[in-house]
Amino acid sequence: MKNYQDSGSSSSTRCAHPSDCHFFNSSLEKRIMEYASLGAVPHCCFAELLAEQVVAGLAPEADGAAGFYASIEVFNQLNPDAEGHCHGSFAWLAELFARDRVLRLHGPCGLSVDISAPETAKMLIQAEKFLEHENQCHSEEINIADGEQMLFSTPEPELPAGFIEYLETVFAPLTEVAAVYVFSASRTGDSHEMLTIGIEPAGVISREEADRLSFLIVEGVERFLEEHDQLDFLLIEDEELAEIARSVSPVINLNRKK
């Protein structure tokens, strides 16, 4: 399990636009207000909390607690000198940052509520099951029948710049990824096109690692895709397929030295 001292723990989740971030989760704010009025987060509320989108800092708080925030405004107020922050589901970021720590939720108007280290350990058992379920939902194997063709094309409408920049930020530090492509894919005779992110691995990659990469993608890019209601993930291990994807994809620069 990664922790704050592992420099890789934040690189794949950090916000690509920290100076112009507008993150705000009204649902989480309401939950934190309810928890604060109760003085704790009841066990029965763990499940609802795990699915919430949150902001987290790249470093622990002064007393060692792992801080999570309902809005970027609150995060900036309490961390004026922070070098960056992360976005993601509470379950995912708790898995990254909260093990063996007090976990602190920050809401509006100075409201905060703590989850003790022993209670956090109980919650993370549920978080692991939640993430396993999410991983199963986010990726699937594509079986193409003999004689059937997959058609790749440049995405329409043009993808937002923030989408491309997010992918560059996420995958630049991951040396196991050789290249990233984005394209629309459909089967012959199918009018429906699926926006697809293709990952070309640098070497042999396990299914578990592929699932982790797909989860990194889906957790971060959904907020950029108002024009695309579905997103797929494809592991590209065939050079011919990689050449086709490269020919239709916008450039995703991982800034790798040749």
C-alpha positions in Angstrom: 0.0 0.0 0.0 1.4 3.4 -1.0 1.7 6.3 1.4 2.7 9.9 1.5 6.4 9.2 1.5 6.1 7.3 -1.8 6.6 9.9 -4.5 4.5 7.9 -6.9 1.4 8.0 -4.7 0.3 11.4 -6.0 1.7 11.7 -9.5 -1.0 9.7 -11.2 -3.9 11.5 -9.5 -2.9 15.1 -9.2 -4.9 17.8 -10.8 -3.6 19.0 -14.1 -4.9 22.5 -13.6 -4.3 23.4 -10.0 -4.4 27.2 -10.5 -7.7 27.0 -12.4 -9.5 24.2 -10.6 -13.2 24.6 -9.8 -13.9 21.3 -8.0 -17.0 21.4 -5.8 -19.1 18.5 -4.5 -22.3 19.8 -2.9 -23.4 16.2 -2.0 -20.2 15.7 0.0 -20.6 19.1 1.7 -24.1 18.1 2.9 -22.8 14.7 4.2 -19.9 16.4 6.1 -22.4 18.8 7.7 -24.6 15.9 8.8 -21.6 13.9 10.1 -20.3 17.0 12.0 -23.7 17.4 13.7 -23.5 13.8 14.8 -19.9 14.2 15.9 -18.7 11.1 13.9 -19.3 9.2 10.6 -21.6 6.3 11.5 -20.6 2.9 10.1 -23.8 2.7 8.1 -22.6 5.8 6.2 -19.3 4.4 5.1 -20.8 2.9 1.9 -22.3 6.2 0.7 -19.1 8.1 1.5 -16.9 5.8 -0.5 -18.4 6.8 -3.9 -18.1 10.5 -3.3 -15.6 12.6 -5.4 -13.1 14.5 -3.1 -10.0 16.6 -3.1 -7.0 15.4 -1.2 -3.6 17.1 -0.5 -0.3 15.7 -1.6 1.0 15.7 1.9 -0.5 14.9 5.3 -1.8 17.6 7.6 0.4 19.1 10.4 -0.8 16.5 12.9 -0.3 13.6 10.4 -4.0 13.2 9.5 -5.0 12.5 5.9 -7.2 15.4 4.8 -10.0 15.2 2.3 -12.1 18.2 1.1 -15.5 18.8 -0.4 -14.3 21.7 -2.5 -11.1 23.3 -3.9 -12.1 26.5 -2.1 -11.9 24.9 1.3 -8.7 23.1 0.4 -7.0 26.4 -0.7 -8.2 28.2 2.4 -6.6 25.5 4.7 -3.6 24.9 2.5 -2.5 28.2 1.0 1.1 27.0 0.3 0.1 23.6 -1.1 2.0 22.6 -4.2 -0.9 20.6 -5.7 -3.8 18.4 -5.0 -5.5 15.2 -6.2 -9.0 14.4 -7.4 -10.8 11.0 -7.3 -13.3 8.9 -5.5 -13.0 8.9 -1.7 -12.5 5.1 -1.8 -9.6 5.4 -4.2 -7.8 8.2 -2.5 -8.4 6.7 1.0 -6.7 3.5 -0.3 -3.7 5.7 -1.4 -3.4 8.0 1.6 -5.3 7.0 4.7 -4.1 3.7 5.9 -3.0 3.8 9.6 -3.9 7.5 9.8 -6.6 9.5 11.2 -8.8 10.6 8.3 -10.2 14.1 8.3 -13.1 15.4 6.2 -13.3 19.1 5.6 -16.5 20.8 4.7 -17.8 24.4 4.5 -17.6 27.1 7.2 -14.8 25.4 9.0 -16.7 22.2 9.6 -14.6 19.0 9.9 -15.0 15.5 11.2 -12.4 12.9 11.9 -12.4 9.1 11.4 -10.0 7.5 13.8 -7.2 5.1 12.5 -9.1 2.0 13.8 -12.3 3.1 12.2 -10.4 4.0 9.0 -9.1 0.4 8.9 -12.7 -0.9 9.0 -13.7 1.5 6.3 -10.9 0.5 4.0 -12.1 -3.1 4.0 -15.3 -1.8 2.4 -13.2 0.5 0.1 -11.3 -2.5 -1.2 -14.5 -4.3 -2.2 -15.9 -1.0 -3.7 -12.8 -0.6 -5.9 -12.8 -4.2 -7.0 -16.4 -3.8 -8.2 -15.5 -0.5 -9.9 -12.6 -2.1 -11.7 -14.8 -4.8 -13.0 -17.1 -2.2 -14.4 -14.5 0.0 -16.0 -12.8 -2.5 -18.3 -13.8 -5.5 -20.4 -12.3 -7.8 -22.9 -13.4 -7.1 -26.5 -14.0 -10.3 -28.5 -13.9 -9.7 -32.3 -15.3 -12.5 -34.4 -13.4 -13.9 -37.4 -14.0 -11.6 -40.4 -15.3 -8.8 -38.3 -13.6 -5.4 -38.5 -13.0 -2.6 -36.0 -13.2 0.9 -37.5 -11.0 3.5 -35.8 -11.5 7.2 -36.5 -10.5 10.6 -35.0 -12.9 11.6 -32.2 -15.7 14.1 -33.0 -16.3 16.6 -31.7 -12.7 17.7 -30.9 -11.7 16.6 -27.5 -11.1 19.3 -24.8 -7.5 20.4 -24.2 -8.0 19.5 -20.5 -8.7 15.9 -21.4 -5.5 15.5 -23.4 -3.5 17.3 -20.7 -4.9 15.1 -18.0 -3.8 12.0 -19.9 -0.3 13.4 -20.3 -0.1 14.2 -16.6 -1.3 10.8 -15.6 0.8 8.6 -17.8 4.1 10.5 -18.2 5.4 9.1 -14.9 4.3 5.5 -15.7 7.2 3.8 -17.5 5.2 0.7 -18.1 3.2 2.7 -20.6 4.9 3.3 -23.9 2.1 5.4 -25.6 -1.5 6.5 -25.1 -4.0 7.0 -27.9 -7.6 8.4 -28.1 -9.9 7.4 -30.9 -13.5 6.5 -31.8 -14.1 2.8 -32.4 -17.0 0.9 -33.9 -17.6 -2.5 -35.4 -18.5 -2.9 -39.1 -22.2 -2.1 -39.6 -22.5 -0.5 -36.2 -23.4 3.2 -36.3 -22.5 3.7 -32.6 -19.0 4.9 -32.0 -17.3 4.4 -28.6 -14.7 6.9 -27.4 -11.7 4.7 -26.6 -8.5 5.3 -24.8 -5.8 2.9 -26.0 -2.7 2.0 -23.9 0.4 0.6 -25.6 2.4 -1.1 -22.9 6.2 -0.9 -22.8 6.4 -4.7 -22.1 4.3 -7.6 -21.0 1.5 -6.4 -18.7 -0.8 -8.4 -16.4 -4.6 -8.1 -16.5 -4.5 -6.7 -12.9 -2.1 -3.9 -14.1 -4.4 -3.3 -17.1 -7.4 -2.9 -14.8 -5.4 -0.4 -12.6 -4.6 1.7 -15.7 -8.2 1.7 -16.8 -9.3 2.8 -13.4 -6.8 5.7 -13.5 -8.3 6.8 -16.7 -12.0 6.6 -15.9 -11.6 8.2 -12.5 -10.1 11.3 -13.9 -11.4 12.1 -17.4 -15.2 11.8 -17.0 -15.5 15.5 -16.0 -14.1 16.5 -19.4 -16.5 14.5 -21.6 -19.8 16.2 -21.7 -20.2 15.3 -25.4 -19.4 11.6 -24.9 -21.6 9.6 -22.6 -19.5 6.4 -22.8 -15.8 5.6 -22.5 -13.9 2.5 -23.3 -10.4 1.2 -22.6 -8.3 -0.9 -24.9 -4.9 -2.5 -24.2 -3.0 -2.3 -27.5 -0.4 -5.0 -27.8 -0.3 -5.4 -31.6 2.0 -3.1 -33.6 -0.3 -2.9 -36.6 -3.2 -1.9 -34.3 -0.9 0.6 -32.6 -0.1 2.2 -36.0 -3.7 2.6 -36.8 -4.5 4.1 -33.4 -1.5 6.5 -33.8 -2.8 7.7 -37.2 -6.2 8.8 -35.9 -5.4 9.9 -32.4 -4.6 13.5 -31.3 -1.0 13.7 -30.1 -0.6 12.7 -26.4 2.9 13.8 -25.5 4.4 11.8 -22.6 7.7 13.8 -22.8 9.9 10.7 -22.8 13.6 11.0 -23.7 14.5 9.2 -26.9 
